[in-house]
Amino acid sequence: MPEVFFHGFGRNERKRRRLVRDIADAVARAYDCDPRTVTVNILDVRPDHISHGGTLASEGGTKKPPKDKRFVREY
């Protein structure tokens, strides 16, 4: 059965409910399986436990797309 781990900043229950439904549906389409077989794990990350560009997200560090256009698909 497919299993997905989602790392992100905490959100309210309504948003988490929508997230897991959308992820399960997308994985089910890609794997041609029943969405009920997809396990989604939400791993909340505190903004002071992640950084972008060497600055903690809690202190304003933001993820920026790369200047090299070949890597834009990663974002």
N, C-alpha and C positions, 0 to 999 in steps of 0.2 A: 504494500500500500504506500502511496506517496506521502512523504512527510516534509513539511516546509517549516523553516525557522525564520521568523521575521524579527529583526532588531530595529527598534525605533524608540523615539521619545514617547512617554506615556500619553494616552488619549482616554477619553471617557468611554463608557461601556457601549454607547450607541455607535461610536466610530469604530470600536474594536469589532462589534458585531458585523458591521458592514464590511470591514476589512477581511475578516475570515471568510465571509460568504463569497466575496469577490475573488479572493485567492483560491478557494476551493473550486469555484466554478471555472476559473482560468486553467487550473491544473487538470481538472477533469476533462476539459475540452482538449488540452494538449496531450493527455495520456489516454484519452478515450476510455475513461472509467467513470464510475458513479461518484459524484462529489462527496457522498457520505463515507467514502473510503479514504478521503484526504484528511490528514492530520495537520493542523496549523498550530504552531507554538509561537506565541507572542512573547518576546523577551524585551521588557521595558529597559531602556537605557537612560540613566540620569544625564542631563546636559553637562554636569561637571565630571562625567566619566568618559567623555568622548571629545576629540578635538578635530578641527579642520584647519589645515595650514599652520599647525603648531600653536593654535589658540583654542582654549576650551570653548565649547559651544555655549556654555553658561556665561562666558565673558565676551561673546560676540563673534566667535569663530564661525564662519559660514563656508559651506562647500561651494566651490566655484567650478564651472566647467573648464576643462583643459583648453589651452590655447591651440593645441594641435587638433585640428578638426577630425583627424582619423579616430580619435578616442571619444568623440561626442556621444556615441551610442551607449557609452557606459553610464550616462546620466539620464 
